[in-house]
Amino acid sequence: PSKDIHFVAGVSRDKFIGHSVARCLKFPDGFHYSGPQKLLLTLPAQPVTFESFKLDVALIVLADDIPEAAVMKLLDHDALKIGASLIQASYPIDRRYQLTGDTTCKAIWQDANLLATNCDTRTGSSGGPILIEENGAKRLAAVSVGVFEKSATIAVPLDRWPAIPLNAECP
């Protein structure tokens, strides 16, 4: 249920700048949960089909604004090309309460729906932003959705998101 999903902004160890619960979740048309093909007890991440990555996004509409958290602008043009310099931010499983990032990665492959990067991704980084810096400002360009054979981070670029209205209206 939405009320059980908590969004905590600006986490740094035992401090944070704001909190809200989800008012609703919005999934893309055609989304269905795609569990692992086979459970592997030795891996914290489980294998899924490559095709499942392209719809592995959702929009969380928060019940309350978090005014202390800055709003990040979306990349509004096609700057996400092979070789583009990227920044990946996340709270991976080995550092859940400390923001980590890779500021040295690049876009290495793309198709009609997905982008691959050489960002250093750790388990638990899915859902983290992939940013592009333009004129001193960071802009959201894609969202990390997984890792391909431990060699590339897979992301869904914003300009290729499946049909999810990017607004605060709940169904």
Buried (B, 14 or more C-beta within 10 A) or exposed (E): EBEEBEBBBBBEEEEBBBBBBBBBBBBBEEBEEEEEEEEEEEEEBEEBEEEBBBBBBBBBBBBEEBEEBEEEEEBEEEBBEEEBEBBBBBBBEEEEEEEBBBEEBEBBEBEEBBBBBBBBBBEBBBBBBBBBEEEEEBBBBBBBBBBEEEEBBBBBBBBBBBEBEEEEEEE
